[in-house]
């Protein structure tokens, strides 16, 4: 059977049915589909520096769940520590006065204060599981480019909040226990030889810092695991230990480098701000002192001192919150990276992205008026 050139050029194959159809018939309208969203974070294992960069990206993408949470927590902790320190100083005012009158005792007190400040800076790491839990929930949503404000993350953690507080308490108690065991020989030796006791106690603090770095790396992912996977406290600690197996040194390097870099950056930001505040405090105080009487001067001095203290405390809290917000973001990145490498969690994320894209396509079809038109009749 032969076909005329006109009929040959005037027909086409209907690939759905395998038959010929007339080219003049109307074609089904093209379906619009939204472009796939790649997400804020790549759905694949991270390189060494990508995890650190992810901390910055998460800080910009979800500031409420990272910086906002850290600001609230650090404000509460600073207020509690300030009240406890004030009560301690007021309750022992006589002893503190006698210490300052003795130069040698004052030097010893300065060494104790410096040691306590170092210990306190490491004890604050017990808050990282709580902060990283908020960051991990926001990071898991960021793979779908979904912005989760602090209120949404708070609701997502319903049922896990008390466990997070208990987890931080367990971590803090473990820090104190290890510190007490390591400095106890030095404290006992103080009665026999003060110099030897101080040296042994100092060595114990150094060993405690090393133990803290090791244990923090092994258990840093517990908060993220508890929040994302809904685990219990000790199950989350065990989960963190297992996830860091085979990747301890990489995780340690990422967390340690993030801690050091964020500390240096915060120091660079904090120093000029404190210098400006101090300069303004001195300038205003001098102007007020040159202006008037003794009563007004005394009142102005007290007010400026209180204002200066509040301003310095606010800047210090904000700087510390920024540092720990970044560190908690890096912990969340390390947690997700370890899951991708050990369990193929990136495949779960890709499958979830496919489901979300299909749901978006179905939604677009249901809202597109062209989807209700027939392929041959066209609009009436």
Backbone torsions as a table, in degrees:
resi	resn	phi	psi	omega
1	UNK	NA	129.5	-178.4
2	UNK	-99.7	153.4	-179.2
3	UNK	-121.2	132.5	179.7
4	UNK	-66.2	150.6	177.8
5	UNK	-56.6	-35.2	-178.4
6	UNK	-64.7	-44.6	-179.7
7	UNK	-70.2	-32.3	179.5
8	UNK	-66.3	-44.0	-179.8
9	UNK	-78.4	-16.8	-177.4
10	UNK	-93.9	3.8	179.1
11	UNK	-121.1	164.3	176.8
12	UNK	-149.1	163.5	-177.6
13	UNK	-86.5	130.3	171.3
14	UNK	-87.4	103.4	-172.2
15	UNK	-69.2	-16.3	177.7
16	UNK	-74.6	-38.5	-177.6
17	UNK	-108.4	-15.1	-178.8
18	UNK	80.5	13.3	179.8
19	UNK	-111.0	167.7	177.1
20	UNK	-84.8	147.3	174.9
21	UNK	-139.2	161.0	-178.1
22	UNK	-73.5	133.8	178.9
23	UNK	-65.1	-22.8	-176.5
24	UNK	-75.4	-14.9	-179.7
25	UNK	-70.2	151.9	-177.3
26	UNK	-70.5	139.0	178.2
27	UNK	-87.3	154.3	175.6
28	UNK	-61.3	139.9	-179.1
29	UNK	-63.2	147.1	179.1
30	UNK	-69.1	138.3	-179.7
31	UNK	-90.9	126.9	176.5
32	UNK	-84.6	133.0	177.3
33	UNK	-127.9	138.8	179.8
34	UNK	-67.5	149.5	178.0
35	UNK	-67.1	139.4	-180.0
36	UNK	-62.4	135.4	179.4
37	UNK	-86.4	120.1	-178.8
38	UNK	-70.7	-19.3	-177.6
39	UNK	89.6	159.4	179.4
40	UNK	-72.3	-33.1	-179.5
41	UNK	-112.3	142.7	179.5
42	UNK	-68.8	140.1	-178.9
43	UNK	-88.8	63.0	178.8
44	UNK	-161.0	164.4	178.0
45	UNK	-59.1	145.3	-177.1
46	UNK	-90.3	149.8	169.0
47	UNK	-78.0	178.9	-176.1
48	UNK	-58.4	-49.7	-175.1
49	UNK	-85.8	-17.8	175.4
50	UNK	-65.8	-34.0	177.3
51	UNK	-65.4	-39.4	177.5
52	UNK	-69.8	-40.8	176.0
53	UNK	-64.1	-33.1	177.0
54	UNK	-62.2	-31.5	175.9
55	UNK	-62.3	-42.6	176.9
56	UNK	-66.9	-42.8	-178.7
57	UNK	-64.7	-39.5	177.8
58	UNK	-67.5	-35.4	177.8
59	UNK	-63.4	-36.5	177.9
60	UNK	-79.3	-35.5	-174.8
61	UNK	-77.4	-37.1	-178.4
62	UNK	-131.9	69.8	-177.0
63	UNK	-64.9	-32.0	-179.4
64	UNK	-67.0	-43.0	-178.0
65	UNK	-75.0	-16.9	-178.9
66	UNK	-108.1	-72.4	-177.5
67	UNK	-68.8	-40.1	-179.9
68	UNK	-60.7	-45.9	178.3
69	UNK	-63.5	-45.0	-179.8
70	UNK	-63.2	-37.2	179.9
71	UNK	-65.6	-44.1	179.7
72	UNK	-64.1	-47.7	-176.9
73	UNK	-65.0	-44.7	-178.5
74	UNK	-68.4	-32.5	176.2
75	UNK	-64.7	-45.8	179.3
76	UNK	-64.1	-42.7	-179.8
77	UNK	-66.3	-40.7	179.5
78	UNK	-64.9	-41.9	177.8
79	UNK	-63.0	-43.5	179.3
80	UNK	-64.1	-43.3	179.3
81	UNK	-66.2	-39.2	178.9
82	UNK	-64.4	-41.4	177.6
83	UNK	-65.1	-41.7	179.3
84	UNK	-64.8	-41.6	179.8
85	UNK	-67.1	-40.2	178.4
86	UNK	-63.1	-43.9	178.3
87	UNK	-62.6	-37.8	179.8
88	UNK	-66.6	-43.2	-178.7
89	UNK	-69.5	-44.3	-179.9
90	UNK	-64.6	-39.4	179.9
91	UNK	-69.5	-21.2	-179.9
92	UNK	-123.9	40.2	-176.3
93	UNK	-62.8	-40.1	179.9
94	UNK	-63.6	-43.6	179.5
95	UNK	-64.9	-42.0	180.0
96	UNK	-63.6	-39.1	177.9
97	UNK	-63.6	-41.6	178.6
98	UNK	-66.7	-33.6	178.7
99	UNK	-65.8	-42.4	-179.1
100	UNK	-70.3	-23.0	177.3
101	UNK	-74.3	-22.7	-179.5
102	UNK	-101.9	116.6	-177.8
103	UNK	-59.9	-40.6	-179.2
104	UNK	-67.3	-41.0	177.5
105	UNK	-65.7	-37.0	177.3
106	UNK	-63.2	-39.3	177.2
107	UNK	-64.4	-42.1	177.0
108	UNK	-63.8	-38.8	177.7
109	UNK	-64.4	-37.1	178.0
110	UNK	-63.2	-40.7	177.9
111	UNK	-64.1	-41.2	179.2
112	UNK	-64.0	-42.6	-179.6
113	UNK	-63.7	-42.5	178.5
114	UNK	-63.4	-41.6	178.9
115	UNK	-64.4	-42.4	180.0
116	UNK	-64.6	-37.3	178.6
117	UNK	-64.8	-40.1	177.2
118	UNK	-64.8	-44.7	179.2
119	UNK	-61.7	-42.0	-179.6
120	UNK	-64.1	-37.4	179.7
121	UNK	-63.6	-31.1	177.4
122	UNK	-84.6	-30.4	177.2
123	UNK	-66.4	-28.0	178.7
124	UNK	-63.9	-20.2	176.9
125	UNK	-61.6	-16.8	176.7
126	UNK	-65.3	-17.1	178.2
127	UNK	-82.9	-14.2	-176.1
128	UNK	-60.6	-40.5	176.9
129	UNK	-56.8	-38.6	178.6
130	UNK	-67.3	-47.2	-178.0
131	UNK	-68.2	-38.8	-179.6
132	UNK	-69.1	-24.7	176.2
133	UNK	-64.0	-46.3	176.5
134	UNK	-62.8	-43.2	-179.4
135	UNK	-65.3	-36.8	-178.4
136	UNK	-67.9	-39.1	177.2
137	UNK	-63.4	-43.1	177.9
138	UNK	-67.4	-36.5	179.8
139	UNK	-68.3	-39.1	178.6
140	UNK	-63.2	-35.4	176.1
141	UNK	-75.2	-27.1	-178.6
142	UNK	-67.7	-21.6	175.5
143	UNK	-61.7	-28.4	177.4
144	UNK	-97.5	10.5	-178.1
145	UNK	61.0	33.1	178.7
146	UNK	-100.1	120.3	178.4
147	UNK	-83.2	123.8	178.8
148	UNK	-111.3	110.7	174.8
149	UNK	-68.7	172.5	-177.5
150	UNK	-60.5	-38.2	179.9
151	UNK	-63.6	-38.9	179.3
152	UNK	-68.2	-39.8	177.8
153	UNK	-65.6	-39.0	178.2
154	UNK	-60.9	-42.0	177.9
155	UNK	-68.2	-36.5	179.4
156	UNK	-65.5	-25.7	-179.6
157	UNK	-91.1	15.1	178.0
158	UNK	-62.0	128.5	-177.6
159	UNK	94.0	-12.6	-179.6
160	UNK	-113.7	-4.8	-172.6
161	UNK	-67.1	-46.3	179.9
162	UNK	-64.5	-36.2	177.2
163	UNK	-65.8	-34.4	176.8
164	UNK	-66.3	-42.0	177.0
165	UNK	-63.6	-41.7	178.3
166	UNK	-64.5	-37.8	177.7
167	UNK	-62.2	-45.2	177.3
168	UNK	-62.3	-38.6	178.6
169	UNK	-64.3	-42.2	178.2
170	UNK	-63.2	-43.5	179.2
171	UNK	-63.4	-42.4	179.0
172	UNK	-63.9	-43.5	179.2
173	UNK	-64.1	-37.6	178.5
174	UNK	-65.6	-40.4	176.4
175	UNK	-58.9	-47.7	-178.1
176	UNK	-65.0	-40.2	-179.2
177	UNK	-63.3	-46.9	179.8
178	UNK	-64.0	-41.2	178.7
179	UNK	-62.2	-44.2	179.8
180	UNK	-62.8	-40.1	-180.0
181	UNK	-65.4	-37.6	-174.8
182	UNK	-79.6	-29.2	-179.3
183	UNK	-98.1	-6.1	-179.1
184	UNK	-59.8	-42.3	177.3
185	UNK	-59.3	-38.9	178.5
186	UNK	-66.3	-39.2	179.0
187	UNK	-66.5	-38.2	177.2
188	UNK	-68.6	-31.2	-178.8
189	UNK	-76.8	-15.9	-179.2
190	UNK	-60.7	-32.7	-179.0
191	UNK	-67.4	-31.0	-179.3
192	UNK	-89.4	-43.9	-178.7
193	UNK	-147.5	105.5	-178.1
194	UNK	-57.6	-41.1	-178.4
195	UNK	-65.1	-47.5	179.2
196	UNK	-64.2	-38.1	178.9
197	UNK	-63.5	-41.3	178.3
198	UNK	-64.8	-41.0	179.9
199	UNK	-64.4	-44.6	-179.7
200	UNK	-66.4	-40.6	178.0
201	UNK	-64.5	-39.2	177.4
202	UNK	-64.1	-42.1	176.0
203	UNK	-61.1	-38.5	177.2
204	UNK	-62.8	-38.6	177.7
205	UNK	-65.3	-40.1	178.5
206	UNK	-62.7	-45.0	177.9
207	UNK	-63.8	-34.7	178.7
208	UNK	-65.9	-38.3	177.3
209	UNK	-62.3	-43.6	178.3
210	UNK	-64.3	-42.4	178.3
211	UNK	-65.2	-36.8	177.9
212	UNK	-63.3	-43.0	179.0
213	UNK	-61.2	-40.5	-179.4
214	UNK	-69.7	-49.7	-176.9
215	UNK	-69.7	-33.6	177.6
216	UNK	-62.9	-40.5	178.9
217	UNK	-64.4	-40.4	-177.4
218	UNK	-72.3	-30.8	-174.0
219	UNK	-113.7	6.9	-176.1
220	UNK	-67.3	-25.3	-175.6
221	UNK	-86.9	2.7	-175.4
222	UNK	-65.4	-41.9	-179.4
223	UNK	-63.4	-43.1	178.0
224	UNK	-64.4	-41.6	179.1
225	UNK	-65.0	-38.7	179.3
226	UNK	-64.4	-41.3	-175.8
227	UNK	-74.9	-44.8	-174.1
228	UNK	-79.8	-39.4	-175.1
229	UNK	-100.9	-4.4	177.2
230	UNK	67.7	37.6	-177.7
231	UNK	-87.9	167.9	172.3
232	UNK	-80.5	178.6	-174.9
233	UNK	-63.8	-56.4	-175.8
234	UNK	-74.5	-28.8	174.0
235	UNK	-66.2	-36.3	177.7
236	UNK	-68.0	-39.5	176.8
237	UNK	-63.0	-42.3	177.4
238	UNK	-65.1	-39.1	179.2
239	UNK	-62.9	-42.5	178.2
240	UNK	-63.5	-40.8	178.7
241	UNK	-61.6	-41.8	-178.2
242	UNK	-70.4	-38.7	-178.3
243	UNK	-66.3	-33.3	-179.0
244	UNK	-83.2	-4.6	178.5
245	UNK	-67.5	129.5	-178.1
246	UNK	84.8	-6.7	177.8
247	UNK	-139.2	29.6	-175.3
248	UNK	-62.8	-49.1	-173.1
249	UNK	-69.6	-34.1	175.5
250	UNK	-66.7	-45.1	178.4
251	UNK	-63.5	-42.2	178.7
252	UNK	-61.5	-43.9	179.5
253	UNK	-63.1	-42.4	179.4
254	UNK	-63.9	-46.0	-177.9
255	UNK	-70.4	-42.6	-179.0
256	UNK	-66.4	-44.3	179.9
257	UNK	-65.3	-37.9	177.5
258	UNK	-64.4	-41.2	179.3
259	UNK	-64.2	-44.9	-178.0
260	UNK	-68.0	-47.2	-178.1
261	UNK	-63.7	-43.6	179.9
262	UNK	-65.5	-35.6	177.2
263	UNK	-64.3	-42.4	179.8
264	UNK	-67.2	-42.6	179.7
265	UNK	-64.1	-43.3	177.9
266	UNK	-62.7	-39.3	176.9
267	UNK	-62.7	-41.0	178.0
268	UNK	-65.1	-35.3	179.0
269	UNK	-75.7	-38.9	-173.0
270	UNK	-73.6	-36.0	-175.0
271	UNK	-60.8	-52.6	179.3
272	UNK	-64.8	-33.3	178.8
273	UNK	-65.1	-45.2	178.0
274	UNK	-65.2	-35.3	177.3
275	UNK	-63.8	-43.1	178.7
276	UNK	-65.3	-42.2	178.1
277	UNK	-62.9	-42.5	179.0
278	UNK	-65.5	-42.3	179.2
279	UNK	-63.2	-43.7	177.7
280	UNK	-63.8	-39.0	178.2
281	UNK	-61.7	-47.0	-179.3
282	UNK	-65.7	-41.9	-178.6
283	UNK	-62.7	-48.3	-179.7
284	UNK	-65.1	-39.0	-179.9
285	UNK	-64.1	-40.9	178.7
286	UNK	-65.0	-43.3	179.8
287	UNK	-61.7	-44.0	179.5
288	UNK	-66.7	-38.3	-179.6
289	UNK	-65.7	-35.3	179.4
290	UNK	-77.9	-12.0	-171.3
291	UNK	-89.1	-43.0	-166.7
292	UNK	-146.6	-161.7	-170.6
293	UNK	-72.7	177.4	-174.0
294	UNK	-70.6	-38.0	-179.8
295	UNK	-64.1	-48.2	178.6
296	UNK	-64.1	-36.5	-179.7
297	UNK	-66.3	-42.7	179.3
298	UNK	-64.6	-44.1	179.1
299	UNK	-62.5	-42.9	179.4
300	UNK	-64.6	-37.2	179.1
301	UNK	-64.7	-42.1	178.2
302	UNK	-64.7	-45.0	-179.3
303	UNK	-63.1	-42.1	-179.8
304	UNK	-67.2	-37.4	179.1
305	UNK	-64.1	-45.1	178.2
306	UNK	-64.0	-44.2	179.2
307	UNK	-62.5	-40.5	177.9
308	UNK	-63.5	-42.6	178.7
309	UNK	-62.9	-42.3	178.8
310	UNK	-64.4	-42.8	-179.3
311	UNK	-64.6	-43.7	179.2
312	UNK	-64.4	-41.9	179.3
313	UNK	-63.8	-40.8	179.6
314	UNK	-64.0	-43.5	179.3
315	UNK	-65.5	-42.0	-179.9
316	UNK	-64.6	-41.3	178.9
317	UNK	-64.0	-44.4	179.9
318	UNK	-63.0	-40.7	179.4
319	UNK	-65.7	-44.2	178.2
320	UNK	-64.5	-38.7	178.4
321	UNK	-63.9	-40.4	177.8
322	UNK	-63.5	-41.5	179.9
323	UNK	-62.9	-47.7	-176.6
324	UNK	-76.8	-24.0	173.5
325	UNK	-65.6	-42.7	176.3
326	UNK	-65.6	-43.7	-179.1
327	UNK	-63.5	-40.8	178.4
328	UNK	-66.2	-34.2	175.0
329	UNK	-64.4	-40.6	177.7
330	UNK	-65.5	-38.8	176.7
331	UNK	-60.3	-42.4	177.5
332	UNK	-62.8	-39.4	178.2
333	UNK	-65.4	-41.1	178.7
334	UNK	-63.7	-40.8	178.3
335	UNK	-60.4	-47.8	-179.3
336	UNK	-67.4	-37.9	178.9
337	UNK	-64.1	-42.3	179.8
338	UNK	-65.1	-37.4	177.7
339	UNK	-66.9	-37.4	177.9
340	UNK	-65.6	-41.8	-175.3
341	UNK	-75.4	-35.0	-175.6
342	UNK	-92.9	-29.4	-170.8
343	UNK	-127.3	2.0	-179.2
344	UNK	68.4	36.2	-179.0
345	UNK	-65.3	-21.2	176.9
346	UNK	-64.2	-33.1	176.4
347	UNK	-66.8	-36.5	175.9
348	UNK	-63.7	-40.8	179.1
349	UNK	-66.3	-40.1	178.3
350	UNK	-65.3	-41.7	177.8
351	UNK	-63.9	-39.4	177.7
352	UNK	-65.1	-37.1	177.8
353	UNK	-66.2	-37.4	177.1
354	UNK	-64.1	-42.4	178.2
355	UNK	-63.7	-40.8	178.8
356	UNK	-66.5	-37.2	178.5
357	UNK	-67.8	-39.7	177.4
358	UNK	-64.8	-40.3	177.4
359	UNK	-63.7	-38.0	177.9
360	UNK	-66.3	-37.9	178.8
361	UNK	-66.2	-41.2	178.4
362	UNK	-65.4	-37.8	177.4
363	UNK	-65.2	-40.3	178.5
364	UNK	-65.8	-38.0	178.4
365	UNK	-65.0	-40.4	-177.2
366	UNK	-71.3	-25.1	-179.8
367	UNK	-98.0	-7.1	-178.9
368	UNK	-85.0	118.7	179.8
369	UNK	-64.4	-25.6	179.7
370	UNK	-67.5	-22.0	-177.2
371	UNK	-69.9	-16.6	-178.0
372	UNK	-94.2	2.3	179.7
373	UNK	-90.0	147.5	177.7
374	UNK	-79.0	161.7	-178.5
375	UNK	-76.1	-17.8	-176.4
376	UNK	-115.2	-27.6	-173.5
377	UNK	-81.4	-34.6	-176.1
378	UNK	71.1	179.5	-178.4
379	UNK	-70.6	141.5	-178.7
380	UNK	-97.9	NA	NA
